Amino acid sequence: SGLAVSKIDLTDPANPVIAEPLELKSDRYDYWGGQVQATSEALLVSTNEYNSALRQSISTVHVVDISNPSVEPFVAYEVPIKGHVLNKFNMQLRERVLTVVSQVWRGFENRQRYASVETFDLSTPSEEPVEALAELEFANNESITASRFAGDLLYVVTVLRIDPLFVISLADPANPQLLGELEIPGFSTYLEPLGEDALISVG
């Protein structure tokens, strides 16, 4: 098993040229099954490993720089996340700020989960530790089922017996604000913003 990022040169479509792959791995694991979110500048690849002390999967987001087509892809940052990143919609890189939604467990006897939103400053040189800007905890003992970024807003759906839709402001990445929530029956698995005034929820 393993996880690799491959660069393919399609200058001549009839003869694609595949570069040596960039392998993502740690000292303990060969990663597999990563979640991937892409921008024109970077690939955000989340990988997981099980933390036996915390009794949960912990994600690391690898920020792979793809900004220069003449340079091979490389890992610019490795950002440890507090919990488990469930899918690609849980990650955003915008104006050098990485925002990640994850599911976290607390306690050992009476285990409870909650949703976490973390922001990180990626404007520092890659050889320095990534600075965490802020964390917002919410939705105690509920599971994340969907999330979506839209400009300065983040929508997160969690579920227990009803389906709260949380609206979070990311206008100030160092101080995420919970703006409100909406309770609807069932639960949503996909969100799609329609401009600034509407949101489609499928579930």
ROSE-4610 file (N, C-alpha, C; in Angstrom, 1 decimal, always signed):
// ROSE-4610
residu = [S/S/S/G/G/G/L/L/L/A/A/A/V/V/V/S/S/S/K/K/K/I/I/I/D/D/D/L/L/L/T/T/T/D/D/D/P/P/P/A/A/A/N/N/N/P/P/P/V/V/V/I/I/I/A/A/A/E/E/E/P/P/P/L/L/L/E/E/E/L/L/L/K/K/K/S/S/S/D/D/D/R/R/R/Y/Y/Y/D/D/D/Y/Y/Y/W/W/W/G/G/G/G/G/G/Q/Q/Q/V/V/V/Q/Q/Q/A/A/A/T/T/T/S/S/S/E/E/E/A/A/A/L/L/L/L/L/L/V/V/V/S/S/S/T/T/T/N/N/N/E/E/E/Y/Y/Y/N/N/N/S/S/S/A/A/A/L/L/L/R/R/R/Q/Q/Q/S/S/S/I/I/I/S/S/S/T/T/T/V/V/V/H/H/H/V/V/V/V/V/V/D/D/D/I/I/I/S/S/S/N/N/N/P/P/P/S/S/S/V/V/V/E/E/E/P/P/P/F/F/F/V/V/V/A/A/A/Y/Y/Y/E/E/E/V/V/V/P/P/P/I/I/I/K/K/K/G/G/G/H/H/H/V/V/V/L/L/L/N/N/N/K/K/K/F/F/F/N/N/N/M/M/M/Q/Q/Q/L/L/L/R/R/R/E/E/E/R/R/R/V/V/V/L/L/L/T/T/T/V/V/V/V/V/V/S/S/S/Q/Q/Q/V/V/V/W/W/W/R/R/R/G/G/G/F/F/F/E/E/E/N/N/N/R/R/R/Q/Q/Q/R/R/R/Y/Y/Y/A/A/A/S/S/S/V/V/V/E/E/E/T/T/T/F/F/F/D/D/D/L/L/L/S/S/S/T/T/T/P/P/P/S/S/S/E/E/E/E/E/E/P/P/P/V/V/V/E/E/E/A/A/A/L/L/L/A/A/A/E/E/E/L/L/L/E/E/E/F/F/F/A/A/A/N/N/N/N/N/N/E/E/E/S/S/S/I/I/I/T/T/T/A/A/A/S/S/S/R/R/R/F/F/F/A/A/A/G/G/G/D/D/D/L/L/L/L/L/L/Y/Y/Y/V/V/V/V/V/V/T/T/T/V/V/V/L/L/L/R/R/R/I/I/I/D/D/D/P/P/P/L/L/L/F/F/F/V/V/V/I/I/I/S/S/S/L/L/L/A/A/A/D/D/D/P/P/P/A/A/A/N/N/N/P/P/P/Q/Q/Q/L/L/L/L/L/L/G/G/G/E/E/E/L/L/L/E/E/E/I/I/I/P/P/P/G/G/G/F/F/F/S/S/S/T/T/T/Y/Y/Y/L/L/L/E/E/E/P/P/P/L/L/L/G/G/G/E/E/E/D/D/D/A/A/A/L/L/L/I/I/I/S/S/S/V/V/V/G/G/G]
num = [1/1/1/2/2/2/3/3/3/4/4/4/5/5/5/6/6/6/7/7/7/8/8/8/9/9/9/10/10/10/11/11/11/12/12/12/13/13/13/14/14/14/15/15/15/16/16/16/17/17/17/18/18/18/19/19/19/20/20/20/21/21/21/22/22/22/23/23/23/24/24/24/25/25/25/26/26/26/27/27/27/28/28/28/29/29/29/30/30/30/31/31/31/32/32/32/33/33/33/34/34/34/35/35/35/36/36/36/37/37/37/38/38/38/39/39/39/40/40/40/41/41/41/42/42/42/43/43/43/44/44/44/45/45/45/46/46/46/47/47/47/48/48/48/49/49/49/50/50/50/51/51/51/52/52/52/53/53/53/54/54/54/55/55/55/56/56/56/57/57/57/58/58/58/59/59/59/60/60/60/61/61/61/62/62/62/63/63/63/64/64/64/65/65/65/66/66/66/67/67/67/68/68/68/69/69/69/70/70/70/71/71/71/72/72/72/73/73/73/74/74/74/75/75/75/76/76/76/77/77/77/78/78/78/79/79/79/80/80/80/81/81/81/82/82/82/83/83/83/84/84/84/85/85/85/86/86/86/87/87/87/88/88/88/89/89/89/90/90/90/91/91/91/92/92/92/93/93/93/94/94/94/95/95/95/96/96/96/97/97/97/98/98/98/99/99/99/100/100/100/101/101/101/102/102/102/103/103/103/104/104/104/105/105/105/106/106/106/107/107/107/108/108/108/109/109/109/110/110/110/111/111/111/112/112/112/113/113/113/114/114/114/115/115/115/116/116/116/117/117/117/118/118/118/119/119/119/120/120/120/121/121/121/122/122/122/123/123/123/124/124/124/125/125/125/126/126/126/127/127/127/128/128/128/129/129/129/130/130/130/131/131/131/132/132/132/133/133/133/134/134/134/135/135/135/136/136/136/137/137/137/138/138/138/139/139/139/140/140/140/141/141/141/142/142/142/143/143/143/144/144/144/145/145/145/146/146/146/147/147/147/148/148/148/149/149/149/150/150/150/151/151/151/152/152/152/153/153/153/154/154/154/155/155/155/156/156/156/157/157/157/158/158/158/159/159/159/160/160/160/161/161/161/162/162/162/163/163/163/164/164/164/165/165/165/166/166/166/167/167/167/168/168/168/169/169/169/170/170/170/171/171/171/172/172/172/173/173/173/174/174/174/175/175/175/176/176/176/177/177/177/178/178/178/179/179/179/180/180/180/181/181/181/182/182/182/183/183/183/184/184/184/185/185/185/186/186/186/187/187/187/188/188/188/189/189/189/190/190/190/191/191/191/192/192/192/193/193/193/194/194/194/195/195/195/196/196/196/197/197/197/198/198/198/199/199/199/200/200/200/201/201/201/202/202/202/203/203/203]
x = [+0.8/+0.0/+0.9/+0.3/+1.0/+0.2/+0.7/+0.1/+1.1/+0.8/+1.8/+1.1/+1.8/+1.3/+2.2/+1.5/+2.2/+2.0/+3.0/+2.9/+3.0/+2.0/+2.0/+2.1/+3.1/+3.2/+2.5/+1.4/+0.6/+0.8/+2.1/+2.4/+2.2/+2.6/+2.3/+1.3/+0.0/-1.0/-0.8/-0.2/+0.0/+1.1/+2.0/+3.1/+3.2/+2.3/+2.4/+3.7/+4.3/+5.5/+5.2/+5.4/+5.1/+6.4/+6.4/+7.6/+7.6/+8.8/+8.9/+7.9/+7.1/+6.1/+6.6/+5.8/+6.1/+5.4/+6.1/+5.5/+5.2/+4.0/+3.7/+3.7/+4.5/+4.6/+5.3/+5.1/+5.7/+6.7/+7.3/+8.3/+7.6/+6.3/+5.6/+4.6/+4.1/+3.0/+3.3/+2.8/+2.6/+1.1/+1.0/-0.4/-1.2/-2.5/-3.4/-4.8/-5.6/-6.9/-7.0/-6.1/-6.1/-7.3/-7.7/-8.7/-8.0/-8.4/-7.7/-8.6/-8.1/-8.8/-7.7/-8.1/-7.1/-7.4/-6.4/-6.4/-5.4/-5.3/-4.3/-2.9/-2.8/-1.5/-1.0/-2.0/-1.6/-2.6/-2.2/-3.0/-3.0/-4.2/-4.4/-4.7/-3.8/-3.9/-4.0/-5.1/-5.2/-5.0/-4.1/-3.9/-4.2/-4.4/-4.8/-3.9/-3.7/-3.1/-3.8/-3.9/-4.6/-3.7/-4.2/-3.5/-4.1/-3.3/-3.9/-4.1/-3.3/-3.5/-4.8/-5.1/-6.4/-7.5/-7.2/-8.2/-9.0/-8.4/-9.1/-8.1/-8.6/-7.8/-7.4/-6.2/-5.7/-5.2/-5.6/-5.3/-4.1/-3.3/-2.3/-2.6/-2.6/-2.9/-1.5/-1.2/+0.0/-0.3/+0.3/+0.1/+1.2/+0.8/+1.7/+1.7/+2.9/+3.0/+3.1/+2.1/+2.1/+2.0/+2.5/+2.3/+3.2/+4.3/+5.2/+5.3/+4.7/+4.7/+6.1/+7.1/+8.5/+9.2/+8.6/+9.2/+8.3/+9.0/+8.3/+7.5/+6.3/+5.5/+6.3/+6.2/+6.9/+5.9/+6.2/+5.4/+5.9/+5.1/+5.6/+5.3/+4.2/+3.8/+3.2/+3.4/+2.7/+2.0/+0.7/-0.1/-0.8/-0.5/-1.2/-2.6/-3.6/-5.0/-5.4/-6.3/-6.8/-7.6/-8.3/-9.2/-9.1/-10.2/-10.2/-10.9/-10.2/-10.7/-11.5/-12.8/-13.7/-13.7/-13.6/-13.6/-13.0/-12.9/-12.3/-13.0/-14.3/-15.0/-14.7/-13.9/-13.5/-12.2/-11.6/-10.4/-10.5/-9.8/-9.8/-8.4/-7.8/-6.6/-7.0/-7.0/-7.5/-6.6/-5.9/-5.1/-4.1/-3.4/-2.4/-2.9/-4.2/-4.8/-5.5/-5.0/-5.6/-6.7/-7.9/-9.0/-9.4/-9.5/-9.8/-10.9/-11.9/-13.0/-12.7/-12.8/-12.5/-13.4/-13.5/-14.3/-13.3/-13.6/-12.7/-13.5/-12.8/-13.4/-12.7/-13.4/-12.9/-13.3/-12.5/-12.8/-12.4/-12.4/-12.1/-13.2/-13.8/-14.9/-16.2/-16.7/-17.9/-17.5/-17.2/-16.6/-17.7/-17.2/-18.1/-17.3/-18.0/-17.4/-17.9/-17.1/-17.6/-16.9/-17.4/-16.8/-15.8/-14.7/-13.7/-13.4/-13.2/-12.7/-11.4/-10.3/-9.0/-8.5/-7.8/-7.2/-5.7/-5.0/-3.5/-2.9/-1.9/-1.2/-0.1/-0.2/+0.8/+1.7/+1.7/+2.6/+4.0/+4.3/+5.6/+6.4/+7.8/+8.6/+8.3/+8.4/+7.9/+8.8/+10.0/+10.9/+10.6/+9.7/+9.3/+8.0/+7.7/+6.4/+5.3/+4.2/+3.0/+2.3/+1.9/+1.3/-0.2/-0.8/-2.2/-2.8/-3.8/-4.4/-5.5/-6.4/-7.6/-8.2/-9.0/-9.9/-11.2/-12.3/-13.7/-14.2/-14.7/-15.4/-16.9/-17.7/-19.1/-19.7/-21.1/-21.8/-21.4/-21.5/-21.1/-21.9/-21.2/-21.7/-22.5/-22.1/-22.8/-21.8/-22.2/-21.3/-21.4/-20.3/-20.3/-20.7/-21.7/-22.2/-21.9/-21.7/-21.4/-20.8/-20.0/-19.5/-19.2/-19.2/-18.9/-18.4/-17.4/-16.8/-17.4/-17.7/-18.3/-17.8/-16.7/-16.2/-15.8/-16.3/-15.9/-16.8/-17.7/-18.6/-18.2/-18.5/-18.3/-19.6/-20.2/-21.4/-21.1/-21.5/-21.2/-22.5/-22.8/-24.0/-23.5/-24.2/-23.9/-25.2/-25.2/-26.4/-26.3/-27.4/-27.6/-28.9/-30.0/-31.4/-32.0/-31.6/-32.0/-30.8/-31.0/-29.9/-29.6/-28.7/-28.3/-27.4/-27.7/-26.8/-26.2/-24.9/-24.2/-23.6/-23.6/-23.0/-21.9/-20.7/-19.5/-18.8/-18.5/-17.8/-16.3/-15.6/-14.1/-13.5/-14.3/-13.8/-12.5/-12.4/-11.2/-10.7/-9.7/-9.3/-8.8/-8.3/-7.8/-8.9/-10.2/-11.3/-12.6/-12.7/-13.9/-15.1/-16.2/-17.4/-18.6/-19.3/-20.5/-21.6/-22.2/-23.2/-24.6/-24.9/-26.2/-26.3/-27.5/-27.8/-29.3/-29.5/-30.8/-31.1/-32.2/-32.6/-33.6/-33.3/-34.1/-34.2/-35.3/-35.3/-34.3/-34.0/-33.1/-31.7/-30.8/-29.5/-28.9/-28.1/-27.6/-26.2/-26.0/-24.7/-23.9/-24.6/-24.0/-24.6/-23.7/-24.2/-23.6/-24.4/-24.0/-24.5/-23.5/-24.0/-24.5/-25.5/-26.0/-25.9/-24.7/-24.5/-24.3/-24.7/-24.5/-25.8/-26.9/-28.1/-28.9/-28.3/-29.1/-28.1/-28.6/-27.8/-28.7/-28.3/-29.0/-28.4/-29.3/-28.9/-29.5/-28.7/-29.1/-28.9/-29.9/-29.7/-31.0]
y = [-1.2/+0.0/+1.2/+2.3/+3.6/+4.7/+5.9/+7.1/+7.9/+8.2/+9.0/+10.1/+11.1/+12.2/+12.2/+12.0/+11.9/+13.2/+13.7/+14.8/+14.2/+14.6/+14.1/+15.3/+15.3/+16.4/+16.0/+16.8/+16.6/+17.6/+18.1/+19.0/+18.3/+17.1/+16.3/+15.2/+15.4/+14.5/+13.0/+12.9/+11.5/+10.8/+11.6/+11.0/+11.6/+11.3/+11.9/+11.4/+12.3/+12.1/+12.1/+11.0/+10.9/+11.0/+12.0/+12.2/+11.2/+11.2/+10.3/+10.7/+9.7/+10.1/+10.6/+11.5/+12.0/+11.0/+10.3/+9.4/+10.1/+9.9/+10.4/+9.3/+9.4/+8.4/+9.0/+8.3/+8.7/+7.6/+7.8/+6.8/+5.5/+5.6/+4.4/+3.8/+4.6/+4.2/+4.4/+3.6/+3.9/+4.4/+5.6/+6.2/+5.6/+5.6/+5.1/+5.8/+5.8/+6.3/+7.8/+8.6/+10.0/+10.8/+11.9/+12.8/+13.9/+14.4/+15.3/+16.5/+17.7/+18.9/+19.7/+20.3/+20.9/+22.4/+23.2/+24.5/+24.6/+25.8/+25.9/+26.0/+26.2/+26.3/+25.1/+24.3/+23.3/+22.1/+21.0/+19.8/+19.7/+19.6/+19.3/+17.8/+17.1/+15.6/+15.3/+14.8/+14.4/+12.9/+12.6/+11.2/+10.9/+9.6/+9.3/+8.2/+8.3/+7.3/+7.2/+5.9/+5.7/+6.0/+6.9/+7.3/+6.4/+5.4/+4.5/+5.2/+6.3/+7.0/+7.8/+8.4/+9.1/+8.3/+7.1/+6.1/+6.7/+7.3/+7.8/+8.0/+8.1/+8.5/+10.0/+10.3/+11.7/+11.9/+13.0/+13.4/+14.3/+14.2/+15.2/+15.7/+17.0/+17.6/+17.9/+17.3/+17.5/+18.6/+19.7/+20.8/+20.6/+20.1/+19.7/+20.9/+21.5/+22.7/+22.3/+22.8/+22.5/+23.8/+24.9/+26.2/+26.4/+25.7/+25.9/+24.6/+24.6/+23.4/+22.9/+23.7/+23.3/+22.7/+22.7/+22.1/+20.9/+19.8/+18.7/+19.0/+18.4/+18.6/+18.3/+19.1/+18.8/+19.2/+18.5/+18.8/+20.1/+21.2/+22.4/+22.5/+21.9/+21.9/+20.5/+20.1/+19.0/+19.5/+19.5/+20.2/+19.1/+18.8/+17.9/+18.5/+17.7/+18.2/+17.5/+18.2/+17.7/+16.4/+16.2/+15.1/+14.4/+13.8/+13.0/+13.8/+14.1/+14.8/+13.8/+14.0/+13.0/+12.9/+14.1/+14.2/+15.5/+15.6/+16.8/+18.1/+18.1/+19.3/+19.8/+19.1/+19.6/+20.4/+20.7/+21.4/+22.6/+23.7/+24.9/+25.6/+26.0/+26.9/+28.2/+29.3/+30.6/+31.7/+32.4/+33.5/+33.1/+32.0/+31.4/+31.0/+30.9/+30.4/+29.0/+28.0/+26.6/+26.5/+26.1/+25.8/+24.4/+23.7/+22.3/+22.0/+21.2/+20.7/+19.2/+18.8/+17.5/+17.0/+15.7/+15.0/+14.6/+15.0/+14.8/+14.0/+13.1/+12.4/+12.9/+13.0/+13.4/+12.4/+12.3/+11.3/+9.9/+9.1/+7.7/+6.7/+7.1/+6.3/+6.5/+7.8/+8.2/+9.0/+8.3/+8.9/+9.8/+11.0/+12.0/+12.6/+12.8/+13.4/+14.9/+15.7/+17.0/+17.4/+18.5/+19.1/+20.2/+20.2/+21.2/+21.9/+23.2/+24.0/+24.6/+24.3/+24.9/+25.7/+26.8/+27.7/+27.7/+27.8/+27.7/+28.8/+29.4/+30.5/+29.8/+29.8/+29.2/+30.2/+31.4/+32.5/+32.4/+31.5/+31.3/+30.4/+30.5/+29.6/+28.1/+27.3/+25.9/+25.1/+25.6/+24.9/+25.2/+26.2/+26.6/+25.9/+25.7/+25.1/+25.9/+25.3/+26.0/+26.6/+27.8/+28.5/+28.3/+27.7/+27.6/+28.9/+29.4/+30.7/+30.6/+29.6/+29.5/+28.1/+27.7/+26.5/+26.9/+26.4/+26.5/+25.1/+24.9/+23.6/+23.8/+22.9/+23.0/+21.6/+21.5/+20.3/+19.1/+19.3/+18.3/+17.0/+15.9/+14.5/+14.4/+15.1/+15.0/+14.6/+14.0/+13.5/+14.5/+14.8/+15.7/+14.8/+15.4/+14.7/+15.4/+16.7/+17.5/+18.9/+19.4/+20.8/+21.4/+22.7/+23.4/+24.9/+25.2/+26.6/+27.5/+28.7/+29.7/+31.1/+31.5/+32.9/+32.9/+33.8/+33.9/+33.1/+32.3/+31.4/+30.0/+29.2/+27.8/+27.2/+26.3/+25.6/+24.2/+23.8/+22.4/+21.8/+20.6/+19.8/+18.7/+18.6/+17.5/+16.8/+15.7/+14.9/+14.2/+14.2/+13.4/+12.7/+13.4/+12.9/+13.9/+15.1/+16.2/+16.7/+17.5/+17.9/+19.4/+19.8/+21.2/+21.6/+22.7/+23.3/+24.5/+24.4/+25.5/+26.5/+27.8/+28.8/+29.4/+29.4/+29.9/+30.9/+32.1/+33.1/+32.9/+33.0/+32.9/+34.2/+35.3/+36.6/+36.9/+36.6/+36.7/+35.3/+34.8/+33.4/+33.1/+34.2/+34.0/+34.0/+34.3/+34.3/+33.8/+32.5/+32.0/+32.3/+32.7/+33.0/+32.1/+31.5/+30.7/+31.7/+31.9/+32.9/+32.4/+31.1/+30.6/+29.2/+28.6/+27.2/+27.1/+26.0/+25.7/+24.3/+23.9/+22.5/+22.1/+21.0/+20.4/+18.9/+18.2/+16.8/+16.0/+14.8/+14.0/+14.6/+14.3/+14.9/+15.0/+16.0/+16.4/+15.7/+15.3/+14.7/+15.6/+16.6/+17.4/+18.8/+19.8/+21.2/+21.9/+22.8/+23.5/+25.0/+25.9/+27.3/+27.8/+28.6/+29.3/+30.8/+31.4/+32.8/+33.0/+34.2/+34.6/+34.4/+34.1/+34.1/+32.8/+31.7/+30.5/+29.3/+28.2/+27.0/+25.8/+24.9/+23.6/+22.6/+21.8/+20.8/+19.5/+18.5/+17.1/+16.1/+15.3/+14.3/+13.5]
z = [+0.0/+0.0/+0.0/-0.4/-0.4/-1.0/-1.0/-1.5/-2.3/-3.6/-4.4/-5.2/-5.4/-6.3/-7.6/-8.7/-10.0/-10.8/-11.4/-12.4/-13.8/-14.7/-16.0/-17.0/-17.8/-18.8/-20.1/-20.4/-21.6/-22.7/-22.7/-23.8/-25.2/-25.3/-26.4/-26.0/-26.2/-25.7/-26.2/-27.3/-27.8/-27.1/-26.4/-25.7/-24.3/-23.4/-22.0/-21.3/-20.6/-19.8/-18.3/-17.7/-16.2/-15.4/-14.5/-13.7/-12.6/-11.9/-10.7/-9.7/-9.2/-8.2/-6.9/-6.3/-4.9/-4.0/-3.1/-2.2/-0.9/-0.3/+1.0/+2.0/+3.0/+4.0/+5.3/+6.4/+7.6/+8.0/+9.2/+9.7/+10.1/+10.3/+10.9/+9.9/+8.9/+8.0/+6.6/+5.7/+4.3/+4.2/+3.8/+3.8/+2.7/+2.8/+1.8/+2.0/+0.9/+1.1/+1.5/+1.0/+1.3/+0.7/+1.4/+0.8/+0.2/-1.0/-1.8/-2.2/-1.9/-2.3/-3.2/-4.3/-5.2/-5.4/-5.5/-6.0/-7.2/-7.8/-8.9/-8.3/-7.0/-6.4/-5.6/-5.1/-4.2/-4.2/-3.8/-3.5/-2.0/-1.4/+0.0/+0.2/+0.7/+0.9/+2.3/+2.8/+4.2/+4.4/+5.3/+5.6/+7.1/+7.4/+8.8/+9.4/+10.7/+11.4/+12.8/+13.3/+14.5/+15.7/+16.6/+17.9/+19.0/+19.5/+20.5/+21.8/+22.1/+23.4/+23.4/+22.2/+22.1/+21.7/+21.2/+20.7/+19.6/+18.6/+17.4/+16.3/+15.1/+13.9/+14.0/+13.7/+13.7/+12.2/+11.7/+10.3/+10.2/+9.2/+8.8/+7.4/+7.2/+5.9/+5.3/+4.1/+3.4/+2.3/+2.4/+1.4/+0.3/-0.8/-1.9/-2.9/-3.1/-3.9/-5.4/-6.2/-7.6/-8.4/-7.8/-8.4/-9.6/-9.7/-10.9/-11.7/-12.9/-13.7/-14.1/-14.0/-14.4/-13.2/-12.0/-10.8/-10.4/-9.9/-9.5/-8.2/-8.1/-6.8/-5.6/-4.5/-3.3/-2.1/-1.0/+0.2/+0.9/+0.8/+1.4/+2.9/+3.3/+4.7/+5.1/+6.3/+6.9/+8.2/+8.2/+9.2/+10.0/+11.3/+12.1/+12.5/+12.4/+12.7/+14.0/+14.7/+16.0/+15.9/+14.8/+14.7/+13.3/+12.9/+11.7/+10.6/+9.5/+8.3/+7.5/+7.3/+6.7/+5.2/+4.6/+3.1/+2.6/+1.3/+0.7/+1.0/+1.2/+1.5/+2.9/+3.7/+5.0/+5.0/+3.8/+3.7/+2.7/+3.1/+2.2/+2.4/+1.3/+1.3/+0.6/+1.3/+0.8/+1.3/+0.5/+0.9/+2.0/+1.8/+2.7/+4.0/+4.1/+5.4/+5.1/+5.8/+5.7/+6.8/+6.4/+7.3/+7.1/+8.3/+8.3/+9.3/+8.8/+9.7/+10.0/+11.3/+11.7/+12.8/+12.9/+13.9/+15.0/+16.3/+17.4/+18.5/+19.2/+20.3/+21.6/+22.7/+24.0/+25.0/+26.0/+27.1/+26.8/+27.9/+27.7/+28.2/+29.3/+29.8/+29.1/+29.1/+28.4/+27.2/+26.1/+24.9/+24.3/+23.9/+23.2/+22.1/+21.0/+19.8/+19.7/+18.9/+18.6/+17.3/+16.7/+15.5/+15.8/+15.1/+15.3/+13.9/+14.0/+12.9/+13.3/+12.6/+12.9/+11.7/+12.0/+11.0/+11.2/+10.1/+10.2/+9.2/+9.7/+8.8/+8.1/+6.7/+5.9/+5.2/+5.7/+5.2/+5.7/+6.7/+7.2/+6.3/+6.3/+5.5/+5.9/+4.9/+5.1/+6.1/+6.3/+7.3/+8.7/+9.0/+10.3/+10.7/+12.0/+12.4/+11.9/+11.5/+11.0/+12.3/+12.2/+13.3/+13.2/+14.3/+14.4/+14.8/+14.0/+14.3/+15.4/+15.2/+16.1/+15.9/+16.9/+16.8/+17.4/+16.7/+17.2/+17.4/+18.6/+18.9/+19.0/+18.4/+18.5/+18.2/+18.3/+18.0/+18.9/+20.2/+21.1/+21.0/+20.9/+20.7/+19.5/+18.4/+17.1/+16.0/+15.0/+13.9/+12.7/+12.1/+10.9/+9.7/+8.9/+7.7/+6.5/+6.5/+5.3/+5.7/+4.9/+5.1/+3.7/+3.7/+2.4/+2.7/+2.0/+2.1/+1.0/+1.4/+0.4/+0.8/+0.2/+0.5/+2.0/+2.7/+4.2/+5.1/+4.5/+5.3/+5.2/+6.2/+6.2/+6.8/+6.0/+6.4/+6.9/+8.1/+8.6/+9.0/+8.6/+9.0/+10.0/+11.1/+12.0/+12.4/+12.9/+13.2/+14.5/+15.3/+16.5/+16.2/+16.5/+16.1/+15.2/+15.2/+14.3/+13.6/+12.6/+11.7/+11.8/+12.7/+12.7/+11.6/+10.9/+9.9/+10.6/+10.8/+11.4/+10.4/+10.6/+9.7/+10.5/+9.9/+10.6/+9.8/+10.4/+9.6/+9.8/+8.6/+8.6/+8.1/+8.2/+7.8/+8.5/+9.8/+10.5/+10.9/+10.2/+10.4/+11.8/+12.5/+13.9/+14.9/+14.4/+15.4/+14.6/+14.3/+13.7/+14.5/+13.9/+14.7/+14.3/+15.2/+15.0/+14.8/+13.6/+13.3/+13.7/+13.5/+13.7/+13.3/+13.6/+13.2/+12.8/+12.0/+11.5/+11.7/+12.4/+12.6/+11.6/+10.9/+9.9/+10.1/+9.6/+9.8/+8.9/+9.3/+8.5/+8.7/+7.7/+7.7/+6.3/+6.1/+4.8/+4.6/+3.3/+3.0/+1.9/+1.4/+0.4/+0.4/+0.3/+0.3/-0.9/-1.5/-2.7/-2.6/-2.4/-2.4/-3.7/-3.7/-4.9/-4.7/-5.2/-4.9/-3.5/-3.0/-1.6/-0.8/-1.4/-0.6/-0.6/-1.1/-1.1/-1.0/-0.5/-0.3/-0.6/-1.4/-1.7/-0.7/-0.1/+0.8/+0.3/+0.1/-0.3/+0.8/+1.1/+2.1/+2.4]
